[in-house]
Amino acid sequence: MRYVLPLCLVTLTLGVMLLLSAPERPDAIEWSGPARVSDGDSLRIGDQRIRLYGIDAPERGQTCRHADGTVFACGDHVTEVLRDRLRGHDLRCTHIEYDRYERSVSRCFVGDVDIARELVAAGYARAYLRYSRDYEGIERTARDAERGFWAGEM
């Protein structure tokens, strides 16, 4: 009976040591480096295909309308906006999950700036409310201020 308490302490101590020495979670994956932009919410770092978490931007070739009714290639425009923003910078992306196309859905940053947040705030992307509410208020602010594509019809 006198060995029960010390045995419990040894077991508890070993358990705590294992937890503290465990490697990072396998889903705590990061990619960093120069990015190649595919469209307004998709890119590559090396061979890794990445979709920006929490947003939906117009696809390449998709059209929108300016406030005066003229049609323009908003998908191509946001693609160029993202290319210009990332040009000359390394991007750091933290994996969240994989989508049905086996792309990493990730939060991506240039320095401390969340690129998805920046696109939504500028009115070039929507908060993808089906998957996240993280940018919902930012989208509302951009829409109310008629920023970017919100000045017309997206």
N, C-alpha and C positions, 0 to 999 in steps of 0.2 A: 504494500500500500504506500510506503514512503517513496517509491520510485515513480508513482503516477504523476505527481506534480512536476518533477524535473523532466520527465519524458514529454509531458504536454508543452513545457517551455521550450524544449529542444525542437519539437515539431513546429511550434509556432515560429521560433527563430529561423528555422530552415525555410519555412514558407515565405516569411518576409524577405529573407535574403534572395530567394528565387524570384520573387516579384520585382525587387529592386534591380536585379541583374538581368532581367529579361530583355531581349532585344526589342527595338521599336515595333509597334504593331505593323503587320504586313501591309495594311492599307495606308500607312503614313509614307507614301511614295512621293517623291518630288522630282521634277525635271527642271533644268535650267539651261539657259543658253539663248542664242539668237533664234527667233521664231520665224517661220514661213507662214504667212497668212493665207488661208484657203478661202474664207469669206468673213463676214462680220462677227461671227461667233465661233469660228473653227480655225485651228492652226496646227502647226507641227513644230516640235522641238526634236531635232534629229529625226528618227524614224517614228517617234511617238505622236499619234494623232490625238488632239486635245479639243474638247468642246468647252467653252467658257461656261462655268456654273451659274445658274440662276437667271440667264438672259436668253432672249431670242431676238436675233437681228434679221433684217431682210436678207434673203438669199441672193447670191450673184445672179444678175439677170432680172430680178424682181423689180417692178416699177411701183412708184408712189406718185402722188399728185401734190404739186405746190399749192399754196393758198389760192392762186389765180386759176387753178385748174389744169395747168400744163403738167404733162407726164414727164417724169425723169427716172433714171435708173438708180433708185435708192440703194439697191443691193450692191451694185458696183461702187457706189459712193461710200457706203460704210466700210466696204472692204478696203478701199484706199485710205479712209480715215484711220483704220486700224493699222494698216501697213506703215503709214506716216508716223503714227504714234510709237510704234515699236522699232522703227528704223534706228540703228545705232545703239540699241539698248538690249541687254540680256533680259529675258523674261524668266520668272521663277513661278512654277505652277505646282500646287499641292493637290494630289489626287483625292477625289471624294468617292467616285464610283465609276463603273463602266456603263455606257449607254448600249442600246440595242445594236449599234454599229461597231461595238467594241472599241470606241474611243474613250479615252479617259475624260470624265467630266471633272474639271479642276477649277480651283480658284487660282488666278494668275495675277502676278504683280510685277511692275517695274519699280524697283525700290520698294517703297511702302504703299504705292498707289495700286489699288484694286482696279484692274483694267475693265472688268465687266461693269463695276459701279460707275466708272468714268464714262463708258458708252451710254449707259442708261441716263446719267445726269445730263449728258449733252443732247439727249433726245435721239440718239442713233440706234437704240435697242430698247426692247420692252423687258420688263421684269417677267420672267417665265413662271407665273404664279402656280402653274400645275406642279412645279417641282420645288419652288422656294418662294418665300415672302420677303427675303432679305432686301430686295431692291424696290419693293412696292411703294414706299413713301417717296423714294428718290424719283421713281417714274411719275408719280402724281405731281411732284414739284415741276419736273421737266414739261409734262403735258400742260399744266396750268400756265406755265411761262411760255408755252408754244416754242420750245427749243427744238432745234434740229428738225426731224421729220414731223414732229407734232405741230409745226407751223402750217402743215398741209394735211394730207390724208395718207396715213401709213397703212 
